[in-house]
Each structure stands twice: as C-alpha cells, then as structure tokens.
Amino acid sequence: MRATPLPKQLIDNAIKDYGIQDFAKATIREVKSIAAFAEKEAGVEFIKMEMGIPGLPAAKVGVEAQIQALKDGIANSYPDIQGYPELKKQASRFVKAFIGVDIQPEGCVPTVGSMQGTYASMMLCSQASKGKDTVLFIDPGFPVQKMQLQVMGVAYETFDVYGYRGEKLAPKLTEYLSKGNICAIVYSNPNNPSWVCLTEDELQDIGRLATEYDVIVMEDLAYFAMDFRHDLSKPFQPPYQPTVARYTDNYMLLISGSKAFSYAGERIAVTCIGDKLFHRHFEQLSARYEGLPFGMVFSTRLLYALSSGTSHSAQYALAAIMKAACDGTYHFRDEVKVYGERAHRLKEIFTRHGFYIVYDQDMGKPIADGFYFTIGYPGMTSGQLAHELMYYGVSAICLITTGSHQEGLRVCTSFIRDNQYDLLDERMAIFAENHPIEKND
C-alpha cells in the first residue's frame, strides 16, 4: 500500500479531538475545521470541496452601488422593514424577466440571506393553520434548514427524491400531505447537492397538490438559472427558470445573492411571496398578529423581531445587480458557468479512478454539471469514504447530512483552483491503487 499524502494518525486524532463519533454525520463546519487544521499541521495542500462558498469575485455592479450608498451616508439610516423600494421594484422585475411570473414589489422582501428567509418562512408557515405544524422536505437538501427547525422546535418530515421522480413524485407527496399536518414543502431547484432539476411536469404536480391540501411551497432558488444545460439568462425571453409559481398561488420564492451573483459575504436575498398569499388572512395569524395578512406578518413581525431589517447598503447592491441583469448589461450566468466547467473536469478525474456519480441521471438524461455533484466508491459507506479521503487531502461532506438515503459524498466545485486538477488526479490514482475494486462490486 502506498503512503497517503497526509499522516493517517493526524487525521484520526483531529477527528477524535473534535468529538466526532460518526464521521458520516460530521457537519460542513466540522469537516472544514479539520481540513484546515490538518493542512496547517502537515503543510500539505487540501482540495476543499466541503463548503458551498462562492469562489468568484462579487458582482462588480453591486460592489460599486454599495460603496456609493455608503459614501452617500446610508449607513446611519435604518432600512425600511419592508425593504428598500428600489430593490423591491427591481426584484419584482427580475422575477418577471427570468422566471416569467408576475409578483408585485410589495411581496418582494429583502432578508439577511436566504438563510433568514427560510427561517422566517418556515416559522410563519408553521404558525398559519391549526394542526399544520410540520415541514416536508423533498430531499436531498441544505442540511442547515433542518437545523433551523430544530432551533425553532418545529417538526419536519423528509423523503429522498432519488426514487420518486416523474410520475412517482405526486403519489409520494400525497402520502405525506394526506395526513393533514404538513404546513410547507421545501426544496431547492437546481438541487443541493444532487443537482437534479425538477421539471415543469413535476412542479405542476407539486403546485396542484399544494392547492388541494392548502400547503405553502417554499422554492429555494439559491442556484438561480444554474442548470447550464439550458440558457436561462436572457431577460424577458423564454426559456425561464422553472418554478412552482405557475401552478399554485401558495408559494414563496427565495432568491439569494450569494451564488448567482457571488455576493455571499453581504448576506442579502429576497423572499418573493405570491400576490394572493401575501394578502391572505389566516385565522391563526390574525389572532396572533392583530389581524395582519400573511405577507405583513412575515415582514413587520417576524423579520422585525429577528433582525429589524436587512443591511441597508447591501440592498442597494442587490437592487443594482438585478436592474443590470434585467437591462441586459450584466450577464450573471456567463460569470458563474465556470462552476459547470469545473464539475465536468472533476467528474472525469473521479470516474477515471473508479468513483461513480451517485445522482447521475436527471429524468433519463445525464445530470447537469454545476455547483455541486455527488460521488461514491464501490464497497464504501459515506462515512468511510469521507474519512478515507481526508488522508488524501480531499474534504467533502456525506450525503446522509443532506437527507439523502444514498451512500456517497457531496462535492462542491467553488474552491477548486486550476493547479488542483493535476493534484487531485495524482492523489486519486494513489487512492485507487490502495483501494482496488473487487470484480463482484
């Protein structure tokens, strides 16, 4: 057996010191910390694939607008709890331009990243209707959203969409919705981490069932227009970003500045609430919040209580970004499509050395190349593979933490540098030599 790039004892001791008993359940932050510690101690470069942080410069148009807003003195002024009017206007316009849906500016509410948007949305949905106190996740998904519910003390259900695509999705959803306790359905599209993309037919089924069972759909569009198999970047022209908003009035769209615009550090996003849902009165909310409709409870009660608004200057940035995208002067897809190019190269290296793509098909077609993809290795569980790869200076999180029932890892392409492809190739060659695949595998 050939020596591993990092001493096994160093990795094992670090995992033990962090108190991690099952590495399959290690969080993103834990894996990141162990990788950083081992890299420093051993002086060996890590190929970091565990954390979904944008690896590109922030949108220049946003940076310039934010700087100007600060120079103009905006930092001394509290933002309106409903949001900066220009951002609300441009967010409404952005939804029309790239999703093809009409939402009034009043329903486009800025939040401190989509993390705050999901937190407030799930809390609100869980309070809206008597007996409906459980959130349903179409998994795999972003692990921290379940942590948010844990913090709130709100129950959730989950199922892995892997075996329930197409016509199988509606019956599976009905199993849960028919119980009568589901208040909201949550999913990301494209999906984190599998990168499968729900089709219009599947979204139509979700919308139909949301209306039938009076459930609110939270559509997490963190990776907006990043299905690079289709050009979704031309404003006010189809094809548009697929959405459930075409098929139900019970929807909330979460549009983040973090990935599509590489504006993660300023924690800025908008939650876009459908017009009818925004103005809808729920008996439980009316009793609890002085008769306010759904949308006003979201902003003037929950967001006000959580943070008293969203960074003022960051709202100016996102307004400028969205305006430029709608005007056709900022082509955000052109800047982020490098993630797809990275995924293509990384997949080739991994599969050449015996790995396989776990979520490899999307409705009978090869999965798109994007911000994330998934890998497995014959004969290894998720925890074994993640732990073993740490010896080779490669860090990634296990799919189990995302709600997946498949054995494998989530790989993020954002931090990959050009010099690391050859490095990964060399290390995976050693890995494959040290872990020969049995023929019966």
N, C-alpha and C positions, 0 to 999 in steps of 0.2 A: 504493500500500500504506500502510495506517495504521500509525502508530508503535505499538510494543509497550509495555506497561506498564513493563517493565524493559529497560535497555540490553542489546542482544544481546552486545556486547563484554564486558560484566561477567560474564555467564553463561558465555560461551565461555572466558574467561580463568580463571574459577574451576574449570571442569571440567578445563582443561589443567593448572592448578596441582595438582589432586588426582591427576594422573597417570592419569586415566581415558581409555583409548583407545577404548573402545566403550561408549557411554552405555547401550546396551541391557543391559549386564551390570553396571551400577552397583548396588551393594548398597543396602539400605534406609538404612543409616547414612551412606553417602556422599551419597545424594540429600538426606537430611535436613540434613547439614552444609552442602552447597552452598546449599540453600534458606535456611538460617539466615544464612549469610554474605551472600548476595545481598540478603536482606531488610534486614539491618543496613546494608550499604553504600549501597543505593539508597533506603532509607527507604520502601519500598513493601511493603505487607502481602502475605504469601504465603498462599495457600489450600493448606494442607498435608494431603496425602492419602496420603503415602508410608508412614507408620508406624502399625502397629496397636496404638496405646496407648489404653487406655480413656479416654474423655473425660467420665466421670461421677464423682460423689463415691463414695468407697468405702462399702461396706455399713456402715451405722451400727451395727448389732448386732455386727459383727465388730470395729469400732474400739473400742467400749465394752468388749467382752470382753478385747481385747488390752491396753488401758490398765489394766484391773483386774488382769489377770495380772501385769503389770509392777509395779503398786503392791504386789501381794502377794509380790513378791520372786522371781518366776520367772526373772528374767534371770541369776541367779547359779547356775542349775542346768542341767547338760547334759540335753538331751532324750534320752529312750529312743530307741535307734536304730530300734526297731520303730514308734515314734510314740507320741504322747500317747494313752492308752487311750480317753479320751472322744471324741477326733477319729476314731479307728478305728471306734468304735461308731457315731458319727453318720454317717460316710462310708458304712458298710455300710447303714445305714438310708436314707440319701439315694439310694443305688443302687436299693434296693428301691422307694422312694417314686416316683422319677422315671424309672427305666429298667425297673422291673418284674422285676429279676433278683436272685437271692439270692447274695451274696458274704459270707463270714464276715469279721468285723472283722480277724482276723489277716492277711488278704490285702489290706487297705486300708492302704497305707504312704505316709506323707507325704513329699514331696520338695520341694526348693528350686525351686518352679515346675515346670510340666510340661517345661520345658527339661531339667532334671536327670532327670526321669522318663524322657524319651525317650532321653537319653544312656545312662543306666544300663540301660534295657531293651534298646536295640539292641546294646550291648556284651555283655549277658548272652545274648541270643538268638544272637549270632554265635559264642559260645563253647560253646553247648549240645550241638551234634551234629556229629560228624565229617563233613566235606565240605560242610556247610551254613554258608557264610561270607559270604553276600550278602543284603542287604536289598532288598526290592522296594517301590517307592513307586507308589501309584496317584495320579498327579499330575493337575492341579497341586497344589502343596503348599507348606508353610512352608520357605523356602529354607535356613534355618539348620540344619534337621535333616540336610541333606546335608553341610553344613559340619562338623557333629559327626562324621559318619562319616569325613570327610576327616582330621579331627584324630586319630581312632582308627586310621586306616589300614584301615578296613573297606570292602569293595566294595559297590556298590549298582547296581541296575537300576531303570529307570523307564519308564512309558508315560503318555501323556496320555489321560485317560478320555473326552475330548471325543467321540471317535467310537466308543466302546465301552460305551455304556450298555445297560441291559436285558439281553436275551439274548446280546448280543455280549460281555458282560463275562467270563463264565466261560471261553469259548474263549481269550480273550486272556490271562487269568490262567494257564490251563493251558499256554500256550506257554512261560511262564517257569518255572512250578512243575515241569513235567515234566523239566527239566534236572537237578533234584536238588540244586541248590546254594543254593536260597532258604531262609533261616532265618526270615524275618519279612516280613509285609506291613504297610505303614504307610499310613494315610490319615486325613484329617480329615473330620468329618461333623457339621454343615454344613462344606462345603469352603472352605478358604482357598487361593485367592482367588475361585474361581468362584461360590461359594455354592450349587452344586448339592448336593443331599442324596440320598445313596444310599438306595434303597428297601429295604423288608423283603425283597423277592424277590432283589435284588442282594446284600444282606447274607447271605441264606440260601445263595446260591451261593458267596460268599467263605468262609463257615463250613464248608460241605460240602467245598470244596477244601482248606481249611486242615487239616481232619481227614484227608482222603485222602492228602495229601502231608506230613502231620505238620509243619506250618508254624505259627508263632505269629503271631496277628494283634494289632497294636498300633493301637487305635482312639483317635485323638486327638479328645477331646470339648472342645476349647478353647472352642467357641461353644455351650455346652450349652443345649439347648432353644430355640435362637435361630432356628429355622425358624418365622418368625412367621405362616406360613400355617396353622399348627396350634397349638392351645393345649395345650402340654405342661407346664403349670405347676401342675396340681392334684395334690398328693401322694397317692400310693396309688390313683390313678384313671387309667385309660387316657384318651386315648392317651399312650403313653410315648415317651421318646426312643428312636428306632430304634437297634438295636445288633446286632452280630455275636454277642454273648454268648448269644443264644438258639439259636444254630446250631452252636456248637463249644465244646469245653472248652479249646481253645488260644487264650486271649485275655487281653489286658491293656487295661484302660480307663484313659485318662489324663484326669483331671478337674481342670481348672485353676480357681483362684480369681480369675484375672486379668480375664477378660472378663465372665463371667456375674455376678460379684459385685464387679467393679471394684476388686479387691484386688491389682492388679499389683505395686505397689511393695514388698510384703512377701514376694514370691517364695514363694508357697505353693500346693501342689497335692497331690493324692493319686493314686497309681498303684494301681489295683484289679486284683488278679490273681485269675483264676478259681480256685475251690477245688481242682479236680483238678490244674491246672497248678501251683499254689502248692506242693503236696505231691509233685509228680512228681520222680523221680530220673532225671537224665540221666547216662549213663556218663561223658561228658567232664567234666561239672561235678563229679561225685562224685570223680573222680580229682584234679581240680584244687583242690577246696574241701572236702576231708576228709569226703566223703560227704553233704554238705548237700543238701537238696532245692532246687528252683528258687527258691521264694519266699524262703527263708532266705539263699540266695546273694545275691539282689537286695538285701536289707536289711543283713545282717550282714557282707557282704564288699564289694559294690560301693558302696553308699551310705555305708558306714562309711569306705571309702577315699577317696571323693570329698569328703565334707563333714562326716563324723562326726555326721550328723543334720540336722534342719531347724529353723529358728528356733523356739524354744520358745513364745514369746508368740504368734507367727503361727499356730501350731497351735491355740491357744486361740481365736483369732479365727475360723478356719475351722470349728472344732467348733461354735461358737455360731451361725454363719451357716447351716450345714447343719441344725442342730437346729431353728432358727427356720423354715427352709424346709419341713422335714418336718412341723412342728407347724402350718403354715399361717399363721404370724404374720409371715412375711417373704415377700413376693411378688416374687422377684427378676426374673421375666420382665417385670413391669409397669415396672420401672425401666429395663431395657435395650431395651425395644421402640422407644425413640426412635431407635435406630440404623436400624431399618427405615423409620421415617418420614423420616429424613434421606436414606436411599438413594432413596426414591421421588421426593423433590424434586430431588435431584441428577441422577438419570437423566432426568427431564423436561427439565432445562436442557440437558444434554449432547446428548440426541437431537434436541431442537428446533434445535440449531445444527449438525446434520449428523453427529454422532458416532453410533455404533451400539454396542449391548451385545454383547460377544463371546460370552460364555456366556449366551445369552438364554433358552434353553429347559432345562427340567428334566423329562425324560421326557414331552415333548409339552406341558408346561404352562409358563407364564411363570415365569422364575426368581424366587425369593423376594426380597424386599427385606430386607437385613440389614447386617451389619458391613462387608462388602466387596461390590463388584461390579466388573465389567470393562468397559472401553471401548476402542474402536478408531476410527480415522478413515480414510475411503477414500483409498487411494493412499499411505498412510504405514506404514512399518515401526514396530515397537515403539520402537526407539532414536530414530528421527526424531521420533516423536510426543512421547516423554518429554522430549527435548531442547528441542523447539519450545515445549512448554507451559511450560517454565521461563521463557521470555521473557515469558510472560503471568502469571507469579507463581502457577503451579499445579505442584505437585510430586507425582509418583506413580512407582511402580516398574514395570518392564517384566515382562510375563508370562513371558518366557524365563527369568527368575531363579527362577520358581516351578516350572519343569519343564514348562510349557505349550508346545505347538508352535504356538500361535495368535499372531498379531500383535496386540498391544494392551497395555493397562496395567491394573494393579490399583489400584482406588480404595478408600480406607478412609474411612469416614464419621465416625470417632470424634472428630476435632478440629474438625469443621465448626461454626461459630457462626452464630447467626441472622442477623447482619449480612452474612454472606458469600454468601448465595444471590444477592442482587442484584448483588454484586460479581462473582461467577462468571458470571452472566448477561451482564453488560456485557463482560467480558473474552472470553467465548466468542463473543459477537457480532462482536468485532473479529477474533478468530481465524478465524471462518468467512468473514468478508469478505476476509481476507488469504489464505485457502486455499479458493478456490471449488472445489466438487466437479464434476469433469468428468462429463458425462452418461453416458459409457460406463463410469464407475465404478459 
